[in-house]
C-alpha cells in the first residue's frame, strides 16, 4: 500500500472514531445541566459533528417532533415545484378525526397549503398535519411510507414512523441523533422561516371561525440567535424539544427527549446551546501551499504535474485550538501517465495533540496525457520546423 493511501485510510478511521465519541467532561456537564432528559445531543448543523450528548442513539418516542419529517417532505415537494403555498387542500374525515392540538378542521373544509404549514409549524396542529400529508401522498399511510423511506435515505437507523403527527405507538420512535439529522436537513429550506419565529398568528382570520395559533417554542422570545424548531409532548414521550440557533457562521441543533416538564426541556436545550456557542467555533484549515510540490510523471508529455489542495472543509473545534492544528503531507513519489485533472496524488492529514481531526486531498492541477508514438512523432516534426 502506498504511503499516502495508508495515511488516508488511517485518517478516515480516526475521524470515524472521533465522530461517534463524546468528550467525557462535556458529557458530565451535560448530564448535570439537563437533569430529567432521557436522551440528548448537541450537533453542529452543517457538519453533523456531535459536540456532546448521552443516550443519543437510544430509541424513544418523540411526540410532535415527528412533524419535522412531515415538514421536510413538504419542503422538498415545494422545492421541486410540485407543491405551493397557494395550493388548496380539502379536509377528509380522517383528518377531521384528529385530536390533541388541532385547528378544528371540518370535513370538506378547504384550506391553503400555506395556512396548513403555518398551523403545523406554529401550533403543531394534528388535523392540519394529516390534511397536508393526504394532499401530498393521497393518504396518511402512503405519506408515512415516504417518511420512513426518507429516514432511511438520511441514514436514520434508529427511527420508524407509524403516523405523521407523533401519536404514541410502539412502532413510532426515533433517537436524539436521528432527529438532529432530519432537523439539519429541514434547515436547508427557508420556506418556513417566518412561521418558525412567529409567536402568535391565526388562520381563517376575520371570519367567525378565526383560530389563533400560539407558538409552543418558548425560546423564540428569549434565546439569542434562535431559528426554530419543534416541540412535542405526549404521555409516553414526555416533554421533547429540537431547538436550532445560529450565531455568526455556526448553527447548532439541540435535541432533548423525555423531559419531565415543559420548563425542563427548554432549560436543557438552552444549556446545550450555550455550551456549544461558548466553547466551539468554525475553523478554516490552512495547509501550507509550499507543500504543493510538483509530482514526477512517468511516460507523460510533461515530466511533472502541479498539485492543488481539494476538499479542505471547515472544522468545528474548541475555541482557540485552531492555532494548534498540525498538518502532515503524504504524496505519491511519482505517477504514470495519463494523469487526469483532479486525480488524487496525496493527502493532508490534520491533527491536534495526536488526534486526527480532518483531512484533505492533494490533486493534479492539470491533465497530463501519455506520451505515445504518435505524439512523439508530432513533437519531432514540430521541433524540426521550429529551427
N, C-alpha and C positions, 0 to 999 in steps of 0.2 A: 504493500500500500504506500502511495506517495506520501511524503511528509505533510503536504498541505491538505490532503484528503483525510489523513489521520487526525490532524488538528481540527478540521471541520466537524468530523464525527464526534470528537471529544467535546467540542464546544456545544454542539446540538444536544448531547446527552446532559451536560451540566445545566444548560438552560432549561431542559425538561424537568430536571430535578428541582431547580430553584423555583420554577413556576408553580409547583404544587406544594412547596414547603411554606410554612408560616413561621415568621420570626417569633421565638418563644417569649421574649419580653413584651412584644406587641400583643401577643395572644393573652398574656396575663392581664395587660392593661385593658384590653377589650372586654375580657370576661368580667373585670371589676366594674367597668362602666355600663355594660349592657344589662346586667342584673338578671332579668327574667327571660330573656330571649332563649329559645331552644336552639337556634342556629343564626349565624350572622356572617357577613363578609363585606369587605370594603375593596372595591376594584377601581383601577384607573380605566376609564371607559374606552379610550381609543386603542390601548394596547391589550386590554384584558388582564393586565397584571394584578394579581391579588396582593394587596398590601397587608392585610391581616384578616383574621376570621377564625371561626371554630364551628365544627359540625356542618361545614359548608356544603358537603356532598350528601348529607342526610335527607332522605325523602320525607317530606312533611306536607300537610295541607297548606294551601296559600291563599284561600278565600278569593277576594276580588282582585288580588294582584294578578290573577289569571287573565284579567282583561288587557294586560299589556300585550299578550299574544293576539287577542282579538283585534286590538287597535293596530298592531303591527301588520297583520294580514290586510286590514282595510287600507292602511297607508300604502302598502305595496300595490294594491289594486288602484288606488288614486294615482300613484306614480306611473303606473303602466297605462293610464288613460282609460281604464275600464270602469272607473267609479268616480263620481264627482260629488261635491258637497251640495250641489243644486239638484241632484237626482232625488226622486221621490220614492219612498218605500211605503208598503202597506202592512199594517199590523195584523198578524194572524191570531187565531185563538190560542195557539201555544205561547206566543209572545205575551199576549194579554194575561195568561195564567201565572206569570212570574210573580213572586212575592219578594219581601225584603225591601231593598232600596229600589223604588220604581218612580216613574213619572205618570202612572195611571193611564197608559195607552189603552185605547178601546179597540176591540176587534173591528177591522175595516178602516181604522183611522189612518190617514196619510201624514207623513212627516218627512222632511228632507233629511238626507244623509248627514248634512252639516249639523242639524239640530240633534240628531241621534248621537253623533260623535260628541257633541258638546255635552249632552246629558250623561254619556258614559264617562268622559274624562273628568268632568266637574263633580257630578253627583253619583257616579258609579251605578247608574240606573240599569237594573237587570232586564227589564222589559225592552228597553232601548237596545241593549246589547244583543238579545236574541233576535229582535226585529232586524237589526243590521246584519247579523250573521245569516239569517234566512234570505235577506235581499241579495247577499253576495253569493251564497252557495246553494240556495234553494231550500235548505232545511238546516236546523241546528246540528243534526247528526252529520251531515256532509261537511259542514263547516268545522266541526270538531275533528273530523278526519284530516282536514287541511292543517289544523293546529298541530296535530301530532306529527304530520309529515314535515311541517316547517321546523318543529322542535328537533326532529331527527337530523335535518339538514344543518342545523346550527350546532349539532353535537351535544344537545341537552339530554344526556344519557340517563339522568335521574328524574325525568319528567314524563308524566302521562296525563292527558286531559280527558275528562269524562263529560264535561259541559263547557260552555263558553263564558260562563259568568263567575264560577268559583264556588258553587254549592258543594257542601261536604259530600264526599263519595270515596269509598275505599280505593277506587281506581283513579282518583284525581289527586295528584301530588306533584311536587317539584322540590328543588333544592335551592338554597341561597345562591350557590354558584350559577346554576342554570338560569335563575331569574335575572341575575346580573347580566348574563349573556343576552337574553332577549330584550332587556331594558336598553343595553348599549345599541342593539340593532334598531330599536324603535327610535332612539335619539338621532339616528341618521336622517330622519324625516322631520320636517318643520311644520307639517300641516296642522298639528295640534298645539303649537307653541302658545297661541293666545289663550286657549282654554286651560292649559296646564297652570297658568299663573293667575287665572281669574278666580277671585274669592266668591263672588255672588253674581248670578245671571238668571235668566229664565227662558222657558220655551212657551209657545202659544201666547207670547207677550201681547197684551192689550185685549185679550179675549176673556170670556167668563171662566175658561179653564186654564188660565195662566198658571204655570207651575214654576216655583223658584228652585234654583239649583245652587246648593251650597257646597263648596269645595271641601273635601274631607282631609286634604293635606294641610295641616296647620303650620307647616314650615314655610309656606309661601309668603306669609306676612312677617316672619321672624328670623329667617336664616339668610344671610348674605350670599348671593350667588345661586340660590335655589332655582332649578329648572324644571322640576317635576318630582314624583311621577305618579305613584298609585298606592293607595291604602287597601286593606282588606281585613274583614272581621267576620268570623263565624264561631260557633261553639267549639268545633273540632280544631280549627286553625288558630284560635286566639286572635290577638291583635298583630297584624303583619304590616310591613311597610317596605316599599322600594323607593328610595329617595335619590335624586340626582342633583348635583350642584356643580357650577363651573366658576372658577376664579382664575383670571389670567388665561393661560393656554392649557389649563388642566381641568378636565371634568371627571368627577368621581361618582360612583354608584355605591350606595349603602343599602344592604338588604338585611332586614331583621324579621325573623319568623317566630311565631308562638309566644309573643309577649303577653303578660297577664293583663295589662291595662293600656288604654289609649295613650296616656301620658308616657308610659314606659317605652312604647315603640318610637315616639318622636324624640325622647331623650336619648335613646340608644342610637338612633340614626344621626342625631346631632353630634354625639360624641365620636362616632365613627368618622363622620365628615371632617370634624375638627382635627382628629388625629391625622387624617390624610393631608389636609391643607397646611397644617403646622409643621409636618415632618418630611414631606416629599415634594419633589419638583421634577419637571420635564427637563432633560438634558440632551443636547445635540452632541453626539460623539464627534471628535475631530481627529481622525487619523492623520499621520504625518505624510504630506504629499511628497516629501523627498523619498519616501519608500516606494513610490510608483516607478520602479525600475523597469527598464526595457527587458523583456524576456526573449532569449535567443530562439529563433525559428529555424528548424531544420527543413531543408528541401523546399523552401519558400522563395517567392520572388523578392522578398526582403529578408535580411539576416536577423531582424529583430522586430518585435511589436511593442508599441507603447501600451501602458496599462492605466486603468481608472478604478476608482472605488465605486462599488454599486451595492445597493441595499443597506446603506447606512441609515438606521432608524433611531428616532428619539427614544431615550430610555427614561424610566421613572425611577429616580434614585432618592435616597435620603438627602436632605438639603445639605449643600456644601461638599458633597462627596464627588462631584463631577471632576474636580481637580485631581482626584486620586486614581483616575482611570489609567490603567496600564494597557498598552497596545502591543500585541505580538503578531508579527507578519510572517506568513509562510507562503511560498510560491513554488511552482514547478521550476526545475532547473532549466528546462528547455521544452519546447513544444514542436510537434511535427506539423507541417502544413498539410492541408489547408487549415487556416485559423479563421473562425467566424467572429465578427464583431460582437462583443458581449460574452464571448466564451470565457468560462471561469478558469483562471490561471492560478488562483491562490485565495487565501483568506486572511482576514484581520480578526483576531480574537481579542475581546475587551474584558478586562477583569479588574476587580478591586479586592485587595487582600487575598489574592489567590483564587477568588471565586469568579467564575465566568459569568458575565452579565449581558453579553451580547456578541454578535459577530457580523461581519460584512464580507463581501466578495471583492476580490481583485480580478478585473475582467480585461479582455483585449479591447483596446480603444478603436481598433480598425480591423478589417478583414485582410488576411494575407493569403492569396491563392498559392497553390502548389506550383512549383517550377517544373513544368513538363517539357517534352521535346519540342512541341510546337512553340511554346513561349521562349525557349532557349534560341530557336532559330529566328524568331521575331526580334529578340533583343540583339542578335548578331547582325541582322540586316540593318536595324536602326543605328547600331554602333558604327557599322561600316559607312553608312551615308552621312553620319554626323561629322566625319572628318573632311 
